[in-house]
Amino acid sequence: MSTYPNLLIIMVDQLRATALGLYGNPQVRTPHLEALAEAGLCFDQAHAACPVCVPSRVAFWNGRWPHLSGARTNGILMPAHEQHLLQPLKEAGYRTALFGKNHCFTRQQLAEWWDVISEVSHGGPLDDRGDPEIAAARAWTHHPDQNRAAYAAAVSPFPVEKHGTWLICDDTVRFLQQHATGRGAEDQPFAAWVSIADPHTPYQVSELYASLYPPGSIILPPQRSATGMAARTEREQIFAHLLGAEEVSDERLRFVTSIYYGMIAVIDEGVGRILATLDQLGLRERTVVVFLSDHGDYMGERRLVRKTIALHDALTRVPLLLSWPGHIPSAQHIESPVSLLDVLPTLTELLGLRPLPGRSGQPLPPWGHPRQEIFAEHGTEEPTPTWERLRRGQVGISAGQNLPWQGGGGRIKMVRTAEWKYIHEPEAGCELYDLHRDPHELCNLAQRTEHAGLIASFQRQLLDWTIATETTLPPLGRER
């Protein structure tokens, strides 16, 4: 029997932590995720290194800040020179499998590092699998009527079994069953990446899940009132304008949120099916299970949905659960802040793999020392969005067409403690939030003179962090 445990990484896309009852939302119950948390560790303050799909996914797999690898936008997949977790996994003899959304590895890397691949993204599987209903569901999902408006959301007329999340979980269950009954299963561990593309846009879900959270029952997050749009940074004002946030009604926000919550319910049921399969096959005690999201979603905060170039908790704070019955503590909440960069060094230690040098993270508590603060980054060197550039036509007519352009404004950086968050933006100004009094980050205190000393302290921390993370790899020619 192999001395290595199996590894099951369940990653969802665009799930904010506070959408779950586990993280304080009284509206949403996810019994299977809650059971997973009871069987292991729940990290209360986990944050993405960069709250965008590809940068976050690459950073998760290579354990390095996006500014080190260069993967800072959705257009730059895992750079060829980067080491990543698949390498020590394959060295140790793992059979690797990817089910779901990739948005991380190049086609060459997929062929090199993954033994089993079944890609299913936001529109469903890459083909109809010979099923006319899957073909029809794919066509409906991609239809412009379902995706044209920024606040688009819809109830699918097709069974949930014909859509992506369910199919990904089907593929995973089938793989686990084949592993358990295959020859040499006890001698070759598996490492499976279950990469669910929901609850990312398009916001769509089948009945009965669409009815689980009636729009009239949805409690919207607190909004700006007296300060209004002027309290936003200029970049956020432009994004809100392109999105149509000034005109969107509470009723529409409630409907979109109800569909988002219904998508979460499908995810939870899929996770339950996967965990039940592990139990039925006697694999649970031999399998490390990780559940996380790559980034969050505004989902009604600031009257916004989706994401933009910002570092608010709605976008950076994500669920993170870790379970291995009999080997790690159970039913514990870890309150100290952690980064998704910390998962890689934790897994190499837990699984007994060769550690990768030059990683940016550190082992998660209880294996590593608790932190007092956490960092995150965003942005590129594209021009900063301004009203003047919008007037000149340098910004298109829809937010969806301009997500790459919204990366402009230089490298936005964040430092967050239990009580405060400071966001440094090179051109658009800075943001300071008192998280105890203002958990939704609605009142920017950066211009108040009484906080000048605190801001200076945070700026020094960001400067120290920037210098310390300028490079983390050994010189060329030495062991990498």
N, C-alpha and C positions, 0 to 999 in steps of 0.2 A: 504494500500500500504506500502511496506517495506520502511523503512527510509534509508536503505543501497543502494548505487548505485551498478550496475553490474560492473564486472571487466573482461576485455579482454586483455590478455597478448599475444602479437604476438612476438615470439622469433624465429629468424632465426639462422643458424649455419654457422659460418666462413665467415661472411660478414664484411669486413673492411670498416670503415666509409668513407674513401676517394675513394671508388668505386662508390659513389653516387654523383650526381650533388649537392645535399643538402650540401655536405661537400667539394665542390670545384672541382669535376671531370667534366670537360666540355664535356666529351664524353657520359655520361650516364644520361638520364632523367628518372625519376620515378614519373610520374604525381600524382599517388595516394598517395605515401609517401610524396610528396611535399604538397599535399592538407591536409594531416594529420598534417604536421608541421605547416601549416597556421592556422589550427584549434587549435593549442596548443603551446607547448614548444619544441624547438629543442636544445638539449645540444651539443654544439660544441666540447667539450673535455670530452667525457665519456670514461672511461677505465675499462676493465675487471680486477677483482681482481687477476686472474690467467688465461692466455690465452690458456686454454685447456678445452675441453667440460665439463667433469664431475666436476672438481674443480670450474669452473665458474658457472655452473648451481646450484650446491649445495650452493655456496656462495650467489648466487642471491636469492634462496629460504629461506636460513637460515640467511642471512645478516651478516655472520661472515667470517673472514679471513680463507682461507684453512688451515693455520698452526694451527688454533684453533680447527677446527672440525676434522682434520686429513684427510679430503678428498682432497688429493694433487695430485692424479693421476686418470686416467680413470678407474682404477680397484677398487676404493673405492667410493661406492655410499653413499647416505645420511646416516651417522651413526645413529644408533637406538636412542642414547641419545639426538640427536639434536632437538631443537625446530625449527619450520619453519612456514612460512606464512599460510600454509593450516590449522594449528590448530586454530588461531583466526578466520579464515574464516568460518570454520565449526561451531565453537562456536556461530557465529553470524547468522547461519542458511543458509549459502550459499550452492547452488548446484554446485558441482565442476565437471569440464570436462577437459579431456586431449585429444587433437587431434594431433597426430604426434609423434615426437621423444621424448622418455623419457630421458634415459641416465643420470638419477639423483636419482630416487627413487627405492628402492628394490621392489620385487614383493609383499611382505607383505605390504609395505607402499602404493603401488598403490591400493591394495584392501581396505586398511583402509581409505584412504583419498580422493580417487577419485570416484565420483558416476558414471561417464560416461568415458569410455576409448576406444579410437580407435587408436592403435599404427601404425604409418607409419614411417619408417626410410629411410636410404639412398637407399635401394633397392626397396622401395615401401611398400605396406601394408604387414602385416605378413602372409596373405593368399591372394588368387586371387579373393576373393569376388564373386566367381562363374562366373567370366568374363574371357574368354579365352585370350582376348587381354591384360588384366592386368597380367595374368600368363605369357604370352610371353614377355611382357615388363620387368617383374621381372627377368626372365631368362636371357634376353639380358643384363640388367643392371649388373647382377652378373657375366657375362661371363668373363673369364680371359683376353680375347683380349681387353676388354674395360678398364682393370684396371692394366695390367701388368707393364707398364712403369710409371715412376714417373711423367712424364709430359703427361700422358694419358688424352685425351679429345675426345669426340665423339658427333656426331649428331644422336639422336635417330630416328629409323625408325618408331616409334610408336607415335600415337597422344599424345599431351601433357596431355589430359584428362585421360590417362592411367598411368600416373606417379605420384609420391608421392606428390609433392607440390599441384597439382590441386586437388587430392583426399582429402588432408587435408583440403583445403578450402571448398570443397564440403561438407565434414562432418561438418565443422563449420557452414556453411550457413544453413544446415538442422537442426542443433541443435538450432540455433537462431530462426528459423521458428517454431520449435516445442515448444520452450520456450514461444514465444509470443502468441501462440494459446492454450497453455496448461492451465489446471485449476490451479488457484492460482499463475499464473505467476507473478502478481504484488506484491504478498506477499513474494515470495522467490527469492532473487537475485541469479544470477549465477556468477561464477568465472571460466572462461575458459582459459586454456593454449593452445594456438595454436602454436605448436612447429614444425616449418618447417625445414626439414633436409638439405635444400639447402641454399646457394651455395657451400656447403662442397663437397669434393670428394665423388664419382666419378664425374668429370666435364662432364656432359651430359645434353643435352637439345634437345627438338623437334623443327622441323621447325614449324612455320616461325620464331621462336625466335632465332634460330641459325644464321639466316641471318640478324638480326637486326644490328649487329655490324661486318661488314666485316673485316677480319683480317688485310687487307691492310690499314684500316683506324685507327687501334689501335695505340695510342701513348704510347710507353713503358716508364716506369719511368727511371729517370737518373741512370746510372750504374757507378760502379768504373771503372777507366781507368788506370791511371798511378800507383795507389797503388795496384790494382788487388787483388788477393786472399790473399796475405800476410797481408792485412789490416783487415781481418776477425779474430775473436777469433778462437782458435783452434777448439772448438766445432762446430762453424759455418762452418769452413773449411771442417770438416769431414762430416757434414750434406750435404753440397754442393757437396762433392765428391760422397757420396752415392746416392744423387739425380741425379747426372750427369750434374750439373750446368755448368761445364767447357766446355761441348760439346753441350749443347742445343743451338739451333739457335734462332735468333730474330723471324724468321717466326713461329717457334713452340710456342714461348712465346706469340706471337700475337694471334695465333689460340686458345691456352688455355684461354687467356684473353677474347677473343670474346665469347667463350662458357660460361665462368663465367658471363659475362655481360648479355648474353641471359638468364641464370638462374635467374638473378636478375629481368629481365623483367617479367618472369613468376611470381615471388614472388610479384612484384608490382601489377600485374593484379589481383592476388589472394587477396591481401590486399584491392584493390578497390572493388572487389565483396563482401567481408565481410563488409566493411564500407557502401556500398550501401544497403546491407541487413539491417544493423542497422537503416539506414535512413528510408527505406521503412516500417519497423516495428515500427517506432516511438521510438526506443530504444537509439538513439545516445545521447540525453541529459541526459539519465539515466545510461550511461556507461562510465567508465574510461577506456581509451585505452592506452596501453603501447606498443611501438614497440622498439625492441632492437636485438642485436646479442650477442651470448655468447663469441665470440672472432673473430679475424680477419684472414687474409691470406696474405702471402707475395705477391702473384699474380704479379710476375715479378720483384719486388724489389730485388736487390742483385742477380738477375737471378734465384731466387727461387720461388717455389710455396708451398702451404700448410703451415705448421707451424713446428717449432722446439722449443727447449728450449731456448727461447730468450724473451726479453721484448721490442722489437722495436715497434713503433707506429703501424706499419702494422699489428701487432698481438694483441696489447692491446686496441687500439682505435677503438671504435665501435659506430654505430648509436644508439641514444636514443631519442625517441619522446614520449611525454606525452600529452594526450588530454582529456578534459572533457568540452564540450561546455557549456558556461554559468556559469562555476564554477572556471575555472582557466584561466589565461591570454592566449591570442591567438597571433599567428604570432610573437613570441619572440624567439630570439636566446640567450641562456645562455652561455657566454664565459668562465666563471670560470670552472676549472676542477672538475669533479665529478667522483664517482665510482659507478659501478653497485651495490655495497653494500648499496648505499644510497636509492635504490628504495624501499626496504622493509619498512624502517621507514617512508618514504613518503606515501606509500600506507596505512599503518595502520592509519596514521593521516588523510589522505584524506577520507578514507572509514569509519572512526570512529570506528576502531577495537581496541581490547585490544593490547596495545604495548607489544612487546617482550623485556624482559630485556637483557642486556649484548650484544646488537648488535654492530657491528663494524662500521656501517655507520652512517650518519646523514641525516636529511631531505634535499632533493634537494632544491636549490634555486628555487623560491623565499621564500620557507618556512624556509630553513636553511641558515646559514651564508656562503657566498662564501669562498672557499678555495684559497690559494695561491699555493698549491702543491698537488700532488696526488701520491699514492704509489701503487705498484703491486709486486707480488712475483711469483716464479716459482721454479721448481727443487725438487729433493729428495736427499736422502743420498746414492744413487747408485754411483759407481765410475765415476769420470769425464771422458768423452770421450777424448782419446788422440790418436795420430798417432801410438804410441807404442802399445797401446791396440788393435788398428785396425790391426797392423802387426801380433800380436799374435793370431788373430782370435777371440778376445773377442767382436768384433762387426761383425754382419752378413754382407750379401752382398747387402742388399737393405735398403733404408731409411724406407720404409714401415714396415719392420720387426723389426725395432729398435726404434720405437717411445718411448716405455717405457724406454729403456736403455738410450735414450738421456736425460732423466730426471736427470741423474747423475750430480754431481758437487756441491752438497750442495744446500742451499737455496739462489737462486739468487733474489736480491731485487732491486727495482727501485724507485727513487724519480724523479718527473717531475714537472717543473714549466712552465710558459708560454714561457720562453726563453731557458731553459736548461733541459737536461735529464742526470741523472747519474745512471749507472747500476753497482751494486757491485756483483762480482762473486768470491766466496771464493778461487777457484783454478785457474780459467781461466783468471784472471785479471779483470780490470774494463773498463768501457766505459763512455765517456763523449761526449755529442753532443751539439753543438750550434744550437738550433732548428730554430732560425730566419735565419741564413745563410745556414743551412744544414738540411732542413726539412725531408729529406729522410735518415738521419743518416748514411751518407757514410764516414764521416771523424771523426775517433775516436781521441779526443784531450786529452785522459787521461794521456798520457806520456809527455805532454808539461809542462815544469816547471812553466810557467806563470799562469797555472791553479791550482797549488798545493793548494792554499788557498781556492779556490772554491770547490775543491774535498774534502778537510778537512771539510768544512761546510756541504756539502751533507752527508758525512759519519756520522757527528754528528746528522743530521736529521734522518738518517736511524737508528742509534743507539737509539735515543729517541723514534722513532716509534716502533722499535722492543720491547723495554722495555714496552712501553705503551700498546702494544697489546699482551703482554705475556698471559694475561687472561682477559676476559671481563664478565665472569659469576659470580654470587654471590657464596659464599662458599656453599658447599654441606649441605643440611639440611634446607637451607633457601628457600624462594620463588624463583622459576626458571622460 
